[in-house]
């Protein structure tokens, strides 16, 4: 009773609020699939209180993407609708899949909304699960790797890479958007592999279709877009198959994206199996 009275007194006096998120009411408003609802505040669930400031800003998400939520994602096609459902399922199952280090890889052409969904998942988990995330644009990360090898650069470059390793949830955006030198590819693999070994989930977006090595080697008349394995190499691609559920946001090409089965999915068969090829 004393606690209830104290909470009621604090709620009546803004200067004495103990939780700025819910105003000491114990509940906060949110939108799920575009529908308004309320959930129990973290302060009543014994979870750490949110740090001051915008968690998306702390995560390094560019301002242009900070308005991306699950509530304002518009699935204009069947493939986008399926991708949206998988993102929702991932958020709902996160406490379980996080222990396994399971992530998502969103594949689609520019404009399909893959970055929107990846950021929205991070935002949802930061708000509801207290996840400390980190967003990295692939090109900027490769540049940062280069800085870390420059003896004249500051220690901040190495510190940045350490943050990528330690984040509860890492968003690696636009994977394969530029070619890498051998040492940059080795360092990127080391980052991804370290997260895999530590069971830290990673969300990846890429515009490059994923196919098996045999498909990538098949002769094709005329010029074609490079596949993911050609942009990041077979070693990194193989590791991604083990740690991520692949989420297509467009139909595969006529050559058919033949994904390997990889690790069994814990999200209800979200990964193609070998028998589906």
C-alpha positions as CSV (number, residue, x, y, z in Angstrom):
1,X,0.0,0.0,0.0
2,X,2.8,2.4,0.8
3,X,4.4,1.8,-2.6
4,X,1.0,2.5,-4.2
5,X,0.5,5.7,-2.4
6,X,4.1,6.8,-3.2
7,X,3.5,6.0,-6.8
8,X,0.3,8.0,-6.8
9,X,1.9,10.9,-5.1
10,X,4.8,11.0,-7.6
11,X,2.3,10.8,-10.5
12,X,0.6,13.9,-9.3
13,X,3.9,15.8,-9.2
14,X,5.9,15.8,-12.4
15,X,9.0,16.9,-10.6
16,X,9.0,13.7,-8.6
17,X,8.4,11.2,-11.4
18,X,10.5,8.1,-11.0
19,X,9.8,6.8,-14.6
20,X,9.6,9.4,-17.3
21,X,8.5,6.7,-19.8
22,X,5.2,5.8,-18.3
23,X,4.7,8.8,-15.9
24,X,4.6,6.2,-13.0
25,X,1.3,4.7,-14.4
26,X,2.9,1.4,-15.1
27,X,1.8,1.3,-18.7
28,X,3.1,2.8,-22.0
29,X,1.3,3.3,-25.3
30,X,2.7,1.7,-28.5
31,X,1.7,0.6,-31.9
32,X,1.8,-3.1,-33.1
33,X,1.1,-3.7,-36.8
34,X,-0.3,-0.2,-36.9
35,X,-2.8,-0.7,-34.1
36,X,-2.6,1.3,-30.9
37,X,-2.2,-0.7,-27.7
38,X,-0.5,-0.5,-24.3
39,X,2.1,-2.7,-22.6
40,X,3.4,-3.0,-19.1
41,X,6.3,-0.6,-18.6
42,X,9.8,-1.9,-18.0
43,X,9.9,-0.2,-14.6
44,X,7.2,-2.6,-13.4
45,X,8.9,-5.6,-14.9
46,X,12.2,-5.2,-13.0
47,X,14.1,-4.3,-16.2
48,X,16.8,-1.6,-16.3
49,X,15.4,1.8,-16.9
50,X,16.1,3.3,-20.3
51,X,19.2,5.6,-20.5
52,X,18.7,9.2,-21.2
53,X,18.6,10.3,-24.8
54,X,17.4,8.6,-28.0
55,X,18.4,4.9,-28.1
56,X,18.4,5.0,-31.9
57,X,20.8,7.9,-31.9
58,X,23.1,6.0,-29.4
59,X,22.9,3.0,-31.7
60,X,24.3,5.1,-34.6
61,X,21.2,5.0,-36.7
62,X,21.2,7.9,-39.2
63,X,18.5,10.5,-38.7
64,X,16.8,9.6,-42.0
65,X,16.0,6.1,-40.7
66,X,15.0,6.9,-37.1
67,X,11.3,7.2,-38.0
68,X,11.3,3.6,-39.3
69,X,9.0,1.4,-37.2
70,X,7.0,-1.7,-37.7
71,X,3.9,0.4,-37.4
72,X,4.6,2.5,-40.5
73,X,6.0,-0.2,-42.8
74,X,3.8,-0.6,-45.8
75,X,3.9,-4.1,-47.4
76,X,3.0,-3.3,-51.0
77,X,3.6,-6.8,-52.3
78,X,3.2,-10.4,-51.1
79,X,6.9,-10.8,-50.6
80,X,7.0,-7.6,-48.5
81,X,4.0,-8.9,-46.5
82,X,5.8,-12.1,-45.8
83,X,9.0,-10.3,-44.8
84,X,7.0,-8.1,-42.4
85,X,5.4,-11.1,-40.7
86,X,8.9,-12.6,-40.3
87,X,10.1,-9.4,-38.7
88,X,7.2,-9.5,-36.3
89,X,7.8,-13.1,-35.5
90,X,11.5,-12.4,-34.8
91,X,10.6,-9.6,-32.3
92,X,8.1,-11.8,-30.5
93,X,10.5,-14.7,-30.3
94,X,13.6,-12.6,-29.5
95,X,14.3,-13.6,-25.9
96,X,14.6,-17.2,-27.2
97,X,16.3,-16.7,-30.5
98,X,18.8,-14.2,-29.0
99,X,20.2,-17.0,-26.8
100,X,20.9,-18.9,-30.0
101,X,22.5,-15.9,-31.7
102,X,19.9,-16.1,-34.6
103,X,19.6,-13.1,-36.8
104,X,17.9,-12.1,-40.1
105,X,19.2,-11.3,-43.5
106,X,16.9,-9.1,-45.6
107,X,17.5,-9.3,-49.4
108,X,15.9,-7.0,-51.9
109,X,16.5,-4.4,-54.5
110,X,16.9,-0.7,-53.6
111,X,13.6,0.7,-52.4
112,X,12.0,-2.5,-51.1
113,X,12.3,-1.4,-47.5
114,X,15.0,-3.8,-46.2
115,X,16.7,-1.1,-44.2
116,X,13.3,0.1,-42.8
117,X,12.6,-3.4,-41.5
118,X,16.0,-3.9,-40.0
119,X,15.9,-0.6,-38.2
120,X,12.3,-1.2,-37.1
121,X,13.3,-4.5,-35.5
122,X,16.1,-2.8,-33.7
123,X,13.8,0.0,-32.5
124,X,11.2,-2.4,-31.3
125,X,13.7,-4.5,-29.3
126,X,15.4,-1.4,-27.9
127,X,12.0,-0.2,-26.6
128,X,10.6,-3.4,-25.3
129,X,13.6,-5.6,-24.5
130,X,16.2,-3.0,-23.5
131,X,18.5,-4.2,-26.3
132,X,21.6,-2.1,-26.8
133,X,22.0,-2.1,-30.6
134,X,24.4,-0.8,-33.1
135,X,23.8,0.2,-36.8
136,X,26.6,0.1,-39.3
137,X,26.4,1.0,-43.0
138,X,28.6,-1.5,-44.8
139,X,30.7,1.1,-46.7
140,X,31.4,3.1,-43.6
141,X,32.3,0.0,-41.6
142,X,34.8,-1.0,-44.3
143,X,36.3,2.5,-44.2
144,X,36.5,2.2,-40.4
145,X,38.3,-1.1,-40.8
146,X,40.8,0.7,-43.1
147,X,41.3,3.4,-40.4
148,X,42.0,0.7,-37.8
149,X,44.9,-0.5,-39.9
150,X,46.3,3.0,-40.2
151,X,48.9,3.5,-37.5
152,X,48.3,7.3,-37.8
153,X,44.6,7.0,-37.0
154,X,43.2,7.6,-33.5
155,X,42.2,4.8,-31.2
156,X,38.6,5.6,-31.9
157,X,38.6,3.4,-35.0
158,X,39.5,0.3,-33.0
159,X,37.0,1.3,-30.3
160,X,34.3,1.5,-33.0
161,X,35.0,-2.0,-34.2
162,X,34.9,-3.2,-30.6
163,X,31.4,-1.7,-30.3
164,X,30.4,-3.6,-33.4
165,X,31.6,-6.8,-31.7
166,X,30.0,-6.2,-28.4
167,X,26.5,-4.9,-29.4
168,X,23.5,-6.9,-28.3
169,X,22.2,-6.6,-31.8
170,X,24.2,-5.4,-34.8
171,X,22.6,-4.1,-38.0
172,X,24.9,-4.4,-40.9
173,X,23.2,-2.4,-43.7
174,X,23.8,-2.8,-47.5
175,X,26.3,-5.7,-47.3
176,X,28.3,-6.1,-50.4
177,X,27.7,-2.5,-51.7
178,X,31.4,-2.2,-52.4
179,X,34.3,-4.5,-53.0
180,X,36.8,-5.2,-50.2
181,X,40.5,-5.8,-50.1
182,X,41.6,-9.1,-48.7
183,X,42.5,-7.7,-45.3
184,X,39.2,-5.9,-45.1
185,X,37.3,-9.1,-45.9
186,X,39.3,-11.0,-43.3
187,X,38.5,-8.3,-40.7
188,X,34.8,-8.3,-41.5
189,X,34.7,-12.1,-41.3
190,X,36.5,-11.9,-37.9
191,X,33.8,-9.5,-36.7
192,X,30.9,-11.6,-37.9
193,X,32.5,-14.8,-36.7
194,X,33.2,-13.4,-33.3
195,X,29.5,-12.5,-33.0
196,X,28.5,-16.0,-34.2
197,X,30.8,-17.6,-31.6
198,X,29.5,-15.3,-28.8
199,X,25.8,-16.0,-29.9
200,X,25.2,-12.3,-30.5
201,X,22.5,-11.9,-33.2
202,X,23.1,-9.8,-36.3
203,X,20.6,-8.2,-38.8
204,X,21.9,-7.9,-42.3
205,X,20.5,-6.2,-45.4
206,X,21.8,-6.7,-49.0
207,X,20.8,-6.0,-52.5
208,X,22.7,-9.0,-53.8
209,X,20.8,-12.2,-54.4
210,X,22.0,-15.3,-52.6
211,X,22.7,-18.5,-54.6
212,X,24.9,-21.5,-54.2
213,X,28.4,-21.4,-55.6
214,X,27.5,-23.8,-58.4
215,X,24.8,-21.4,-59.6
216,X,27.1,-18.4,-59.4
217,X,29.6,-20.3,-61.6
218,X,27.1,-21.1,-64.3
219,X,27.8,-19.3,-67.6
220,X,25.3,-16.5,-68.3
221,X,24.9,-14.7,-71.6
222,X,25.3,-10.9,-71.3
223,X,26.0,-8.9,-68.2
224,X,24.3,-9.7,-64.9
225,X,24.3,-8.5,-61.3
226,X,26.8,-10.1,-59.0
227,X,25.5,-12.6,-56.4
228,X,26.2,-12.3,-52.7
229,X,28.8,-15.0,-52.7
230,X,30.8,-13.1,-55.3
231,X,30.7,-9.8,-53.3
232,X,31.6,-11.1,-49.8
233,X,33.2,-14.5,-50.6
234,X,32.2,-18.1,-49.8
235,X,33.5,-18.0,-46.2
236,X,31.5,-15.0,-45.0
237,X,28.4,-16.2,-47.0
238,X,28.6,-19.6,-45.4
239,X,28.8,-18.1,-41.9
240,X,25.8,-15.9,-42.6
241,X,23.8,-19.0,-43.6
242,X,24.5,-20.5,-40.2
243,X,23.6,-17.4,-38.2
244,X,20.8,-15.8,-40.1
245,X,17.3,-16.6,-41.4
246,X,17.2,-15.3,-45.0
247,X,14.2,-13.0,-45.7
248,X,13.6,-12.3,-49.4
249,X,11.8,-9.0,-50.1
250,X,11.3,-9.7,-53.8
251,X,10.9,-12.8,-56.0
252,X,14.1,-14.6,-56.9
253,X,15.5,-14.2,-60.4
254,X,14.7,-16.6,-63.2
255,X,17.9,-18.5,-62.3
256,X,16.3,-19.3,-59.0
257,X,18.0,-18.4,-55.7
258,X,19.0,-21.8,-54.3
259,X,19.7,-21.3,-50.7
260,X,21.3,-23.9,-48.6
261,X,19.4,-25.2,-45.6
262,X,22.0,-24.0,-43.1
263,X,21.1,-24.1,-39.4
264,X,17.5,-25.2,-38.7
265,X,15.2,-22.1,-38.3
266,X,13.5,-21.6,-34.9
267,X,11.0,-19.2,-36.4
268,X,8.6,-21.7,-38.0
269,X,10.3,-22.8,-41.2
270,X,11.4,-19.4,-42.5
271,X,14.4,-20.8,-44.3
272,X,14.3,-22.8,-47.5
273,X,15.3,-26.4,-47.1
274,X,17.4,-28.4,-49.6
275,X,14.3,-30.3,-50.7
276,X,12.7,-27.0,-51.9
277,X,15.4,-26.4,-54.5
